């Protein structure tokens, strides 16, 4: 096993979080970052900025000037890595040092939109900014994916997917996780840190391509799509830069919220610039120190000392067992390196003649496969440098590691001791609806939502094999496109046969429209979890994010489905409170039953990983439900009484079965099942397909006594399982 793949064990919840563990937790799409004292400590971290307050324009100029100057300073280092071997060290350490931040470029925006604010024009600007970062409409097109391609080109990506594995890569210094860990943690608490997140994002875009990456771009101009990696560049059809779009978003937020928010934006900007400055200084020190091959050799010995000490009890080095030397390496490896350099294992300046990297690691050697190829390159570089005359700079230092600054620390309480907001489960569906409109929530709300989903799915499974389930009993590699066309034909035939008969009375139409409001005003809630960075550009999830993006109008208020629905309600003289308000959930004009399905949508939307097959099935049912039939019937009813038909018209087009949401939903299922079969074999197919069928039926589950009993049983079992854990 190479040093690169040594895993970092999960930190117990009773210990203080480190940058690595915060990063690991915050990259989880279903993570819950606790509130209470933890939020106070994050705010305290934000205030530890060394950048003075100033106008936003001045801060943007300051960030750009720093970026240019720092890029030049880092670029000057290349002259101190004269050989190809040395240059490879510079490239490797720079690429890995930037990885924790660059692999998540823009991810801190992932939860700024929610079902409660998805009709807010400023939030739609935020979503548009984020959509550019993830490359909406295409798989593996995010800025982070572009950086991953660079790591793959450099053969450094073995611990980069999934994102949480990066914390186990011991080649990446702890200090490189600090800034992205806090940004990602704040992203999981958007209601608490939205202006600070936007301020930090604006700073990163003002900086543009990280100064260290300008070094890599100069070394490897064709190895990556650098324009995508650069967070300042635009990716939309308008050609507007991401920096300009972010600034317009910030201006919109400040105009809407006032001076306090403007101050919070500046704080986020200043904190991010301060963090970038400290991080870049640490990376510079690391690269400068790595000019001396003894630095990397010492790192290697420190990482491998524990396992090596077990096997070298008899081999003597300078009169002592090698095992003793290796145990001391955990705190100071340089004495052992001095002794090793004088031993018969090393021919200073001649790695090709040194037994340590020739016979001992050969097929018949006692250390065969102990060192990875990357490890051996480190050892050979060190041996090659031994005996060379000191040149008066860092390459001649005996103990270069001590030149590095101490890694930053997080003054955060343990997760368990962090405290919580009110940890009380919702009293009823209306309260649950209101609480679930937010991205964050207490552990009690999470448990409640999980049990609700399990109960709903248990009810949906009841009698599924005896029902007239539209989805076929088995999925085949031919996919669902043929079935989709057949369903569209059936909807059309049903409409042509009886779609114009028995249109509702005006009062009934208005009542139905009102009772649908808790559902329709959260359009896309069931796939809200696919805004998460890991899913928004994945092979399966990118089309679900694209659907969510469409439901909210592609960043344009006049195309936003909830706002279009409110226009119809206005025509009906129905004035509803804002969706996110408590007054909306408690509005007396709604019947309690009108919240059952919306609460299911809001609940399952929180778990894009746990309930992925069910969400895929539900998404297909939802997108196909009205195309070709019920939307056309609804159009006739609305038109009959003089109401706008725009809402149903737009859905009947964007949900189409050829190139619209229905097609994307079918393709997402086909992609998921094909990849599942390839990775887990045919045995995984049937259970996954049954879960998809259950999700499809969950849009309209049976409502009889036995079905509801099955649902209660499933919810109870889920609650007991949670309690046992």
MOVENPE-V650971 format. One record per backbone hydrogen bond with DSSP energy under -0.5 kcal/mol. CO is the residue of the C=O (numbers start at 1). NH is the residue of the N-H. If there is no record, write none. Layout:
BEGIN
co,nh
CO,NH
CO,NH
END
This chain:
BEGIN
co,nh
2,5
3,6
3,170
5,7
7,9
12,15
13,416
15,415
18,22
19,23
20,24
21,25
22,26
23,27
25,28
28,31
31,33
32,34
35,38
36,39
36,40
37,41
38,42
39,43
40,44
41,45
42,46
43,47
44,48
45,48
47,49
50,52
55,59
56,60
57,61
58,62
59,63
60,64
61,65
62,66
63,67
64,68
65,69
66,70
67,71
68,72
69,73
70,74
71,75
72,76
74,77
75,78
76,79
77,80
78,81
83,87
84,88
85,89
86,90
87,91
88,92
89,93
90,94
91,95
92,96
93,97
94,98
95,99
96,100
98,101
98,102
99,103
101,104
102,105
104,107
106,109
107,110
109,112
114,117
114,118
116,580
117,120
119,121
120,124
121,125
122,126
123,127
124,128
125,129
126,130
127,131
128,132
129,133
130,134
131,135
131,136
132,135
133,143
134,141
135,138
138,141
142,146
143,147
144,148
145,149
146,150
147,151
148,152
149,153
150,154
151,156
152,155
157,160
162,165
163,166
164,167
165,168
166,169
168,170
169,172
171,173
173,176
174,177
175,178
177,181
178,182
179,183
180,184
181,185
182,186
183,187
184,188
185,188
186,189
187,190
189,192
189,193
190,194
193,197
194,198
195,199
196,200
197,201
198,202
199,203
200,204
201,205
202,206
203,207
204,208
210,213
210,214
211,214
211,215
212,216
213,217
214,218
215,219
216,220
220,223
224,226
225,228
225,229
226,230
229,231
230,233
232,242
232,243
236,239
241,245
242,246
243,247
244,248
245,249
246,250
247,251
248,252
249,253
250,254
251,255
252,256
253,257
254,258
258,261
258,262
259,263
260,264
261,265
262,266
263,267
264,268
265,269
266,270
267,271
268,272
269,273
270,274
271,275
272,276
273,277
274,278
275,279
276,280
277,281
278,282
279,283
280,284
281,285
282,286
283,287
284,288
285,289
286,290
288,291
289,292
291,293
292,295
292,296
293,297
294,298
295,299
296,300
297,301
298,302
299,303
300,304
301,305
304,308
305,309
307,310
308,311
308,312
312,323
315,322
317,320
320,317
321,324
321,325
322,326
323,327
324,328
325,329
326,330
327,330
328,331
328,332
333,337
334,338
335,339
336,340
337,341
338,342
339,342
340,343
343,346
345,356
346,348
347,350
350,353
351,354
353,355
354,357
355,358
355,360
358,362
359,362
360,367
361,369
362,365
365,368
367,370
367,371
372,376
373,377
374,378
375,379
376,380
377,381
378,382
379,383
380,384
381,385
382,386
383,349
385,388
393,396
394,397
399,402
400,403
401,404
409,411
410,412
413,17
414,418
415,418
418,37
418,38
422,424
428,432
429,433
430,434
431,435
432,436
433,437
434,437
435,438
437,116
442,446
443,447
444,448
445,449
446,450
447,451
448,452
449,453
450,454
451,455
452,456
453,457
454,458
455,459
456,460
457,461
458,462
461,464
463,466
463,467
464,467
467,469
468,470
476,479
480,484
481,485
482,486
483,487
484,488
485,489
486,490
487,491
488,492
489,493
490,494
491,495
492,496
493,497
494,498
495,499
498,501
505,509
506,510
507,511
508,512
509,513
510,514
511,515
512,516
514,517
516,519
516,520
517,521
519,522
520,523
522,525
524,527
525,528
527,530
528,531
529,532
532,535
532,536
533,537
535,538
537,140
538,542
541,545
542,546
543,547
544,548
545,549
546,550
547,551
548,552
549,554
550,553
551,561
553,556
555,557
556,559
557,560
560,564
561,565
562,566
563,567
564,568
565,569
566,570
567,571
568,572
569,574
570,573
573,575
574,576
578,581
581,585
582,586
584,587
587,590
591,594
592,595
593,596
593,597
595,599
596,600
597,601
598,602
599,603
600,604
601,605
603,606
604,607
607,611
609,612
611,615
612,616
613,617
614,618
615,619
616,620
617,621
618,622
619,623
620,624
621,625
626,629
626,631
629,633
630,634
631,635
632,636
633,637
634,638
635,639
636,640
637,641
638,641
638,643
639,642
645,649
646,650
647,651
648,652
649,653
650,654
651,655
653,656
654,661
655,662
656,660
656,662
656,663
660,664
661,665
662,666
663,667
664,668
665,669
666,670
667,671
668,672
669,673
670,674
671,675
672,676
673,677
674,678
675,679
676,680
676,681
677,681
681,684
682,685
682,686
683,687
684,688
685,689
686,690
687,691
688,692
689,693
690,694
691,695
692,696
693,697
694,698
696,699
697,700
698,701
704,708
705,709
706,710
707,711
708,712
709,713
710,714
711,715
712,716
713,717
714,718
715,719
716,720
717,721
718,722
719,723
720,724
721,725
END
